[in-house]
């Protein structure tokens, strides 16, 4: 619910910025779904930090990468 409200409020600002600056942007602004998880302990937190740190390295192989 919180993430949905944030996305809803921020999309207004993003669209206003695009219009005010005459940007020609086509595509998704937000990913359709998101993965929500409760961090329950230090091991979970460490695993998430590792994922975030290493995620950019995987961009070349990512299905969402338009250059792939």
C-alpha positions in Angstrom: 0.0 0.0 0.0 2.8 2.4 0.9 4.7 1.6 -2.3 1.6 2.0 -4.4 0.8 5.4 -2.9 4.4 6.6 -3.4 4.3 5.5 -7.1 1.0 7.2 -7.6 2.1 10.5 -6.1 5.5 10.5 -7.8 4.2 9.7 -11.3 2.4 13.0 -11.3 5.8 14.8 -10.8 7.5 12.7 -13.4 4.9 13.4 -16.0 4.9 17.1 -15.2 8.7 17.2 -15.6 8.5 15.5 -19.0 5.8 17.9 -20.2 7.5 21.0 -18.8 10.8 20.1 -20.5 9.4 18.9 -23.8 10.9 15.5 -23.4 10.0 12.8 -25.9 9.9 9.8 -23.6 8.2 6.6 -24.4 8.1 3.5 -22.2 7.5 2.4 -18.7 8.2 4.7 -15.8 7.6 2.1 -13.1 8.2 -1.6 -13.3 4.8 -3.3 -13.3 5.3 -5.4 -10.2 7.6 -5.2 -7.4 9.0 -7.7 -4.9 8.2 -6.8 -1.3 10.0 -8.6 1.5 10.3 -8.2 5.2 14.0 -8.2 6.4 13.9 -10.5 9.4 17.5 -10.8 10.4 21.1 -9.7 9.7 21.6 -12.6 7.2 18.6 -11.4 5.2 20.0 -7.9 5.2 23.4 -9.0 4.1 21.9 -11.0 1.3 19.9 -8.1 0.1 22.9 -5.8 0.3 24.9 -8.2 -1.8 22.1 -8.4 -4.4 22.0 -4.6 -4.7 25.7 -4.3 -4.9 26.0 -7.0 -7.6 22.9 -6.2 -9.6 24.4 -3.7 -12.0 26.9 -6.3 -13.1 24.1 -8.5 -14.3 22.5 -5.8 -16.6 24.1 -7.2 -19.7 22.2 -10.5 -19.2 19.0 -9.0 -17.9 15.8 -9.7 -19.9 14.7 -6.1 -19.2 17.8 -4.7 -20.9 16.6 -3.3 -24.3 20.1 -3.7 -25.8 20.1 -7.4 -25.1 
